[in-house]
């Protein structure tokens, strides 16, 4: 089985079937029993055993079809079926994804879409990029957490929580172990296909904005900008004492005069000490943000005066909640522009539960009136396609000056 297809299927199963009970339910229509296939301790190992067992018996397409039937609107399975098992759709073995409606784009009205395009044209939009944007290219946080939990015998139930598993490793092994593990994985990461119209990094690079904020440790956004023949730079905040001492020796100005700036709020994998990864580090980062000198003027100006586009975050991501709180602390006056948050709703919710989740998120984002947000409910690829279509359409019809 090709490595890329194998990795994509494992990632999709971990996201869509996030516990042992869910994985057991997946196998029932295939008349298979999970305990017979695997005795693995972690979800990642059990999922891997399931894939290898079913592939060895020539039933892999049947597994994919069963997963799609049980999770009919899962974006990850829609993508891997289109890429690796298109015959399943041709035979009608899996539900086809609904064609996106031009009017029913998440929760954004036509006016709100037009405002967003206007902000892009005026270069008054600042993307805030989360880990979901690299799905299918880099390992999911839940996958990393499960692998580490199994390897270092994490004893607690929350084995898919990267911040808590990282905290455990930092305390029981040594402080930078989880950071170095990510550094090793990300340093060898493959480059996405920036020629795809729905590749999120490629779309953001094509917008050619002055500043890109990210909580990701990877350099995929930097690679995308370079692929467009731009000259981007990257930086990160000196939020701990080690970074402050280093910055005192070789400080460089942070600005966007020469080209786009990719600012890594939670650090960069090339400098393990810069990464905000464990629970303690997230709390230390929140404390550090209270210092008005932490973030450079170009970043503070963007947070307070441009439209913010959150993309690649889940509703309940711990890093997302810390990030929003950090941004709120850094703003002294209300941001008067409309912001947009792209959010994939949790699966298997009733209509009433979905409404509660939407109210929670919108209330959280609009806390204290400092930032005003609307939420696009859908996956990153769907939002990317909609935004590119509208951006290209307006560019082609823009008046020539």
LINLIN-V638213 format. One record per helix or strand of 2 or more residues. SS is the DSSP state (hx for helix, st for strand). FROM is the first residue (numbers start at 1). LEN is the number of residues. If there is no record, write none. Layout:
BEGIN
[[SS | FROM | LEN] [SS | FROM | LEN]]
END
This chain:
BEGIN
[[hx | 3 | 14] [hx | 20 | 9] [hx | 34 | 4] [hx | 43 | 14] [hx | 60 | 11] [hx | 75 | 10] [hx | 86 | 5] [hx | 110 | 12] [st | 125 | 5] [hx | 131 | 4] [hx | 141 | 11] [hx | 162 | 11] [hx | 177 | 11] [hx | 200 | 7] [st | 211 | 4] [hx | 220 | 8] [st | 233 | 4] [hx | 241 | 10] [st | 261 | 4] [hx | 272 | 3] [hx | 279 | 11] [hx | 297 | 9] [st | 307 | 7] [hx | 318 | 13] [st | 338 | 6] [hx | 351 | 15] [hx | 367 | 3] [st | 372 | 6] [hx | 380 | 17]]
END
